[in-house]
Each structure stands twice: as C-alpha cells, then as structure tokens.
C-alpha cells in the first residue's frame, strides 16, 4: 500500500487527533485507546519534523489537548505536575525520589520504571 502524500496524511492525522480530543476532553467519552492516540501523535510529529512547512499554529502538536469539561473545577497543586512525556519501554522514565518530606531523606526509596 502506498504512503499518502505528507500534506494529505498530515490533514488526516490532525482530523483524527482533533476528533479524539473532542470525544475525550469535551464529551468525556473516548473512542480510541491511548496507545492509538499516541501513535497518531507521534506520526504527526515525525511528519512535521520532516516537513516543517506543514506545521501550523493550530496543529495538535503545538498545543495540549482540548478545552476541559466545564464541570471540572480548576485545582491548584502544591507541587508542579510534571509530564513524563511518552515512555513506552523499560528505561524510558528515569528513577525519581518521592516528593520532599520534612526531616531526614529516607534511604532506598526510589521509583523506577
């Protein structure tokens, strides 16, 4: 099967990602698995990296998700919520220590993937 032209494939991927974002973030009814969504996003990122002229400000690669549900109240977190990015294999996420605690640092407590 022939690969579609980059411009056409980029448009297809953006449409699929936008639909998935809307279904998940607005309707709260996701229809595709996270793994499929991530695969679409990686393919789009790769295409845009190879063809920078296809990057647009409204591309899903240039922003995060979709508008949140109005029934979800904003929350202020005590510690920054840091992204792990997309890690799909052992060793993809570094070992981290639990959040800082008062007193001496606990020994031997690390979380590794």
C-alpha positions as CSV (number, residue, x, y, z in Angstrom):
1,X,0.0,0.0,0.0
2,X,1.4,3.4,-1.0
3,X,2.0,6.0,1.7
4,X,-0.2,9.1,1.2
5,X,1.4,12.4,0.4
6,X,2.7,14.1,3.5
7,X,0.2,17.0,3.2
8,X,-2.7,14.6,2.9
9,X,-1.6,12.4,5.7
10,X,-0.9,15.4,8.0
11,X,-4.5,16.5,7.5
12,X,-5.9,13.0,8.1
13,X,-3.9,12.7,11.4
14,X,-4.9,16.2,12.6
15,X,-8.6,15.3,11.9
16,X,-8.3,12.0,13.8
17,X,-6.5,13.6,16.8
18,X,-8.9,16.6,17.0
19,X,-11.9,14.1,17.0
20,X,-10.3,12.1,19.7
21,X,-9.5,15.2,21.8
22,X,-13.1,16.3,21.5
23,X,-14.6,12.9,22.4
24,X,-12.2,12.5,25.4
25,X,-11.9,16.1,26.8
26,X,-15.3,17.6,25.9
27,X,-17.7,14.6,25.8
28,X,-15.8,12.5,28.3
29,X,-16.4,9.6,26.0
30,X,-13.1,8.5,24.5
31,X,-13.4,6.2,21.5
32,X,-9.8,5.3,20.8
33,X,-7.2,3.7,23.1
34,X,-4.4,5.9,24.5
35,X,-1.9,3.8,22.6
36,X,-3.6,4.6,19.2
37,X,-3.8,8.3,20.1
38,X,-0.1,8.4,21.0
39,X,0.8,6.6,17.7
40,X,-1.2,9.2,15.7
41,X,0.5,12.0,17.6
42,X,4.0,10.5,17.1
43,X,3.3,10.0,13.4
44,X,2.2,13.6,13.0
45,X,5.2,14.9,15.0
46,X,7.5,12.9,12.7
47,X,5.8,14.2,9.5
48,X,6.0,17.8,10.8
49,X,9.7,17.4,11.7
50,X,10.4,16.1,8.2
51,X,8.2,18.7,6.5
52,X,8.4,21.9,8.7
53,X,6.3,23.8,6.1
54,X,3.3,21.7,7.2
55,X,3.5,22.9,10.9
56,X,0.6,25.3,11.6
57,X,-0.2,27.1,14.9
58,X,-3.5,25.1,15.2
59,X,-1.8,21.7,14.9
60,X,-2.3,19.4,17.8
61,X,1.5,19.2,18.1
62,X,1.5,22.9,19.0
63,X,-0.9,22.8,22.0
64,X,-2.1,20.5,24.7
65,X,-5.3,18.5,24.5
66,X,-8.7,20.3,24.1
67,X,-10.7,22.6,26.3
68,X,-11.5,20.9,29.6
69,X,-15.0,20.0,30.6
70,X,-16.9,22.9,32.3
71,X,-18.0,20.6,35.1
72,X,-14.3,20.1,36.2
73,X,-13.2,22.8,38.7
74,X,-9.6,24.1,38.4
75,X,-7.2,22.7,41.0
76,X,-4.1,24.4,42.3
77,X,-1.5,21.7,43.0
78,X,1.0,22.0,45.9
79,X,3.8,20.7,43.7
80,X,4.2,21.1,39.9
81,X,2.5,18.4,37.8
82,X,5.4,17.4,35.6
83,X,4.9,15.4,32.4
84,X,6.6,12.1,31.9
85,X,6.2,12.6,28.2
86,X,5.6,9.3,26.4
87,X,7.6,6.4,27.7
88,X,6.8,3.0,26.2
89,X,9.7,0.9,27.2
90,X,11.6,0.0,30.3
91,X,14.2,2.7,31.0
92,X,12.1,5.4,29.3
93,X,11.5,7.1,32.6
94,X,14.3,8.0,35.0
95,X,14.3,6.9,38.6
96,X,12.9,9.5,40.9
97,X,12.7,10.0,44.6
98,X,9.4,10.5,46.4
99,X,8.3,14.1,47.0
100,X,10.4,16.0,49.5
101,X,9.4,15.4,53.1
102,X,10.3,17.1,56.4
103,X,13.2,15.6,58.2
104,X,16.0,13.4,57.0
105,X,15.8,12.0,53.5
106,X,14.5,8.4,53.5
107,X,17.1,5.8,52.3
108,X,16.5,3.4,49.5
109,X,13.1,4.7,48.4
110,X,13.1,5.3,44.7
111,X,10.6,4.7,42.0
112,X,11.9,3.3,38.7
113,X,10.2,2.2,35.6
